[in-house]
Amino acid sequence: MVEEMRTSPENPKNNQIPAGVDVAELTASIELSGYPLQGIVASKLVGSFGVTEEWGFVDRDTQEHRNLDVFAYHPLADDKSLSVQPSLALLIECKRSRFPYIFFQRATDQPIRHFPTIAGLPYGRVQIYEQNGNKMREEIGAVALSLNKHPFVNAGPAVCSAFCRANLNGKKVELSGSETYNSIVLPLSKALDHAYQLYKAQEKATTIFPVLMICVNVLDAPMMLVEDPQKASDPILTPWVRVVRQEANADNKSWEKYKFNVIDTVHVDYFDDFINHHLLPLAIDFKQRSIQLADILFNGGEVPNLDTWNWEQIQTRSKK
């Protein structure tokens, strides 16, 4: 516990903590804030990623300028002459608390079709036709590259729709879900929307830069998972969960009435494992598939059956 503030030899006489301010309380507040954690996370990524702390974005609702804790960008292509230059982007919000965050595992087992997000594709989607027919679907990048079937998605952590933070009020513990939504889900959702627009492909581009975008909430706090609503009194401590929140689509022109915000929530002490052993294998497969299917991403492709196919079956459309 710090009782007296250290002073630089160059410090001017009037740069002092005001009388009456408890230095120990002040430094404790600094430690509990998210700012030191932000620096810890950024330092873990420097060297492999280009890292921006306090990354600026425009709030889609208010059009005001806001900041995300960390934005990290990593080009994946080794050959800069390729027509497809894939990259990985992490949008990160950091939170520190002495009280736990509690996650509630989904009772339903629904596929996360729109995850992971891929920006920078021509027209935002890939046209997939059925061979020997006229049927066609416009698929998002995750589906076209079968990343929605990747182990990172389907064999990943517990999937939760609800989570909250425990707050101590005297001897009582109160759970706050609105705080987590407003301070974690909304900022990451809005930052992702801004980044998606930022990396949109230019019309008639001869080189495209598809970006695999992952939202991450890094916590320096206990993480508790309620695996079964019938056993709420028996939670388990876990370092990684996936939060999926449905949101009404404000874009009236879109045929999709809802979109899904997907946030991987990771304990800071598990962050290195999450990046190296889980996320990077996904990024490597994204790189290989997007480069291999370069012509498909530009011009669309065809598959034997629109209802059952994977990325390895997509072929260049036959000329008719």
N, C-alpha and C positions, 0 to 999 in steps of 0.2 A: 504494500500500500504506500503510495507516494504522499508524503506529508509536506514536502517542500519542492517547489518547481526548480528544475535545473535551469541555469542561466548561461547563455552564450557569452564569451568574453567581449564580443562586439555589441552586446545588447545595450540599448540606450536606457538611461535611468528611469524614464517614464513608462517603459514597456514592462509593466508589472501586473500581476493578478490583483484585482481590487480587494480591498479589505472586506472581510465578511464572507468571501467566497471560499468554500471548503475545497482545498486542492484535491484531497482524496476522493471526494464525491465527484469532482470535475473529471478527474482521470478515469474513474470508474465508468462515468457516462460515455467517455470517449471509447473505452474498451468495448462497451456494450453496443455502440452504434455500428452501423454496417460499413462505415468507411475503412477501418483497418482490414476487415474481411475482403472488401473490394480490392484492396492492394495485394492481399495474399493470393487471391484468385488470379489477378492479373499477372503476378510474378510467376505463377505456375505455368502460364501460357506463353509468356515471352520466350522467344527462341524458336518456337514452332509456329507461332501465330503472329500476325500483326495485330497489336492490341490497342484499343482506344478505351480509356476510362472516361466516364461521364459522356457517353456517346449520345449525340443530339438527334432527336427525331421530332416530327410534328404530330401532335395529338389529332387523330382522325375526327374526333367529336368537336373539340374546341378550337382546333387549328393553332393552338398554343405550342410553343417550343418546350419540350421536356427532355429529360436525360435518363438514359439507361446506365446502370452501373458499369457494365463491361460489354464491349463488342470485340469479338476476335475473328479474324479472317485468315484463311490458309489456302493458297492456290494448290491444287492437287496434280495438275498436269505437268509432266516433265518435259514434254516437247511443245514449245511455244508456237510451232508452225501448224499444229492441229486446228481444224475448224471448230472443234469443241474444246473449251478450256474450263473444266469443272473446278469448283472450289467448295470449301466448307466454311460456314459462318456460324458462330455461336452468339446468341443474344442472352446475356446473363444478368440476373438480378440477385443481389446478395442480402441476406438477412441474418442477424445475430440476436440471440435471445437466451436468457438463462432458463426460460420456461419452454416446455416442449411444443412442437407442432404435431398435431394428431391427424392422421389420414384414414379415410374410410374406404375400404376396397369395394369396387363395384359388385353388386349382386348379379348383374347381367353380364354376359360375355359377348359383347358386340365388337366386330372388327373395327380397327381404327383406319378407315379407308384413306383419309386425307393426310396421313402422316407417313413419312416426314415431308415437310414442305420443300419444294424445289422451285426456285425462282429463275428467271432468265431464259425460259424456253420460248421459241417463236410462238406467238399467239397465246402463250401461257399453257397450252395443252398439246397433246400429240394425237393426230388422227390415226385411228386403228380401224382397218377395213377387214371384213371377212372374205376369205378367198372364195372365188366363184360365186360371189353375191354382191349385192349393193348395200348391205348393212354396214354402218360405220358408227363408231363411238369416238367422242373426243375425251381422251383420258388425261388426267393430271400426271405429272412426271413420276410421282411415287408409284402409280399403278403401271405406267408404261415400262418402267424399269424394274417392276416387281419388288420394289423396296418395301412396299406395304406388307410383303410376305417374308421379309428378312428376319433372322433371329433377333436382331436388335428390337424389332417391333413385336414379334409374336412370342419370343422366349425371353422377353425383358422382365422388368420388375412388376410388382403388383400395380394394377391400374385402378385409379381412384377418381371419383367424380366430386367428392367433397373433402375438404380439409379445413382445419382451423388452428388457431394458436391458443394455448392455455394462458390465462392472465390471472395473477394472484390478486384477490381483493380481500384484504384482511386474512382470515383463515379459510375463505372460500376460494375455489378455483372456478373461473368463468371461461367459457369457450367463445371465441370470436371468429366467426366465419367471414363477416363483412370486411374485417381488417385485412385478411389474407387475400381476398378477392381484389380489393382496391389497391393494395400495395404490391401485389405479386402478379396476379392473373391479368389485370387490366394493363399495367405498364408493358408487360411482355407481349400481350396480344397487339397492342397499338404499335409497339416498336417493330414487331414482325410485319405488320401491314405496311409500315413505312419502308422497311428494308426490301420487302417484296416489290414495291413500286420502284424503288431506287435501282434495283438490278433487273428491271424489265428489259427484254431483248429489243433492240432497235428493228424497225421494219426493214425487210430485205437485207438483213445483216449476213455477211459471208462467214463471219466467226461469231459464235455464241458463247456465253459465259454462264452456264447453269450453276446455280448456287444451292447447295444443300444447307438448309437453315434449321437449326435446332435451338429451341428455347430451354434455358436451364435456370433453375432456381437453386442457388447454393446456400445451404443453411449451416450456420454454426450454432446449432441448438439440438436438443434431443429430438429424434424423429420416431414417432410411435405409429404403428399400423394396426388398425382394427380389421382383422381378416374376415370376420363373420359377424353380421349384426346380431346374431343370437348369442355371441360370445364377446360382447362389448367390454366386459370386465377383464378380458384376458388379451390385451394388446401385446404386440411384439415390437421390440426395437429393431429398426431396419435402416440401412444407409441410402437406399435409392427407391423411389416410387415414381410412378408416372401419373400426372394429374391431367384428366381430360374433361374439359368444360364445353358444353354446347352453347352456342351464341347465335341469336337471330342475325341473319345477313342483312345489313342495312342497304346493300346494293340492290335496288329494285329491278335492275336489268339482268341480274343473275338468275339462272334457272334453279340454283341451289338456295333454298330458303334458310338453311342453317349452315354454319361452319363450326369447326371444332378447334379449340385452343388446346394444344398438347404441350405440357411442361414437364420436363424431367427434373425432379427435385432430388438433390444429391447432398449428402452431408459433406462438409468441406474435407474431412479426413478420408473420404472415399473418392474425392474428385479425380485424383490421378488415375485410380483404377477405372473409373467411369470413362475417362478420355481414352486411355491406352488400350483397355481390354474390351470395351463395348462400343464406343463411338467410332474410333478409328477403323475397325473392321468394316463398319457400315460405310464410312467415307471411301475406303479402298474399293469396295464393290460398286459404289456409286460412280467413282472415277472410271473403272474398267467398263461398266455397262454403258455409260453415257458416251464414252469414246468409241466403243464397239458399235453402238447404234447411232452414230453421228448422222448418217443419211436419214434414218427414221425420224430423228428429232427435228430435222429440217423439213422433210417431205411426207412424213407419215409412213405407215407400213401396213402389212396384212398378216393375218393369222388364220389357222385352219378353222377355229371356232371362237366366236366372240365371247362365249360364256365360260370357256375353259382354256386358258392359255397362260404362258409366262413369257418373260422377256427373251428367252432363248429361242422361242418359236417365231418371233417377229421377223418378217422378211421384207425386203424392198418391194414396193408395189410393182406388179407386172404392168407393162405398157399395153394399152388396149387401143 
